[in-house]
């Protein structure tokens, strides 16, 4: 199979040309210095080189405080009008200095963006009045407030932050419905992008099952007993994708796939019992839809996140050259195998949490994040990550109406309870 490569210069489709002619889609990128954010900006730059079309422009950027030089470089490159950091006032001052320094070096000394800082900075960028679409590439449930802010402002939301949908699913769905836009919530995860594409091949009534593919991570084929000895370093050696520590570890435990199962349920309104997971080590078939007549539609492409990111930014249109296609002139092999649910119980665990609803999914996610940190700190063994999540869920008592504060309260409780469990 051909390796992914940078998008090549090519001609845009008539639909994409029309999008550009009507005025570029104005984008806020949240988590701009992370894996999703940096690749999204690659897509924006490559799309600007399409012959006769510039379909996107960046109006706002938001990122954490750890990569301020990169954030400053992105700001100068995109000329975003708003640049936000979750850091302190001192971080904002440093960011301003770095932007000024880089702007002068680039011959753009007059560029002076508005700078926001603090825990609500990403939400400010998400609600930017000049945006048409917000790409949420933040990692973790801290992305929930920006997700709700984007939808509350009436923007389209290209969602790569699965945790916000998992933690606040009914809230996110209600906010999306309130926009009146049937395409307000656009999936960016490769699996859900694949499902969205395949679902265009039939009506909702014709869908039998959704099938999410999983690479199997670095521990595919290992038994539960063998997993007890794995190290944090081994857990970070994902065979296919280059992701951050949390997502990579979640892929090793299959928690990431569990979150994606619940996300698919919330995005496409298919019952949890009709969503399956199959292990596909080659990561070329990104997910499948099985229809009532026995037909299955699959979306296939070499593993490269720029394709689903580009589709998320331009939905429902495609960006030519966003990624390379499969090379059908070369012999290749795709394999599929069932998930070992005994060694990797996270999928069954989240289905149970999803059926209970309320704040149970938020508790699942928060407890997992605490357990992953403990694993990388050397405090627990690998199987104890999911065991901790199960223990915390068993002690959770959901009560009261679901709103943002209820979700945040449940998460705070779950983190405290997880720490108590981990300290035993």
Secondary structure, DSSP 8 states (H G I E B T S, - for coil): ----------B--HHHHHHHHT--EEEEEETTTSHHHHHHHHHHHHHHTSBT---EEEEEEEE-STTHHHHHHHHHHHT-SEEEESS-HHHHHHHHHHHHHHHHHTT-TT---EEEESTTHHHHHHT-TT-SEEEE---STTHHHHHHHHHHTT-EEEE--HHHHHHTHHHHHHHHHHTT-TTSEEE-SHHHHHHHHHHTTS-GGGEEEEEEEE--GGGTT--HHHHTT--HHHHT--SS----HHHHHHHHHTHHHHHHHHHHHHHH---GGGEEEEE-TT--EEEEEEETTS-EEEEE--S-HHHHHHHHHHTTS--TTSS----TTS------EE--TTT-THHHHHHHHHHH-TTHHHHHHHHHHHHHHHHHTTSS-TTHHHHHHHHHHHT----S---HHHHHHHHHHHHHHHHHHHT-
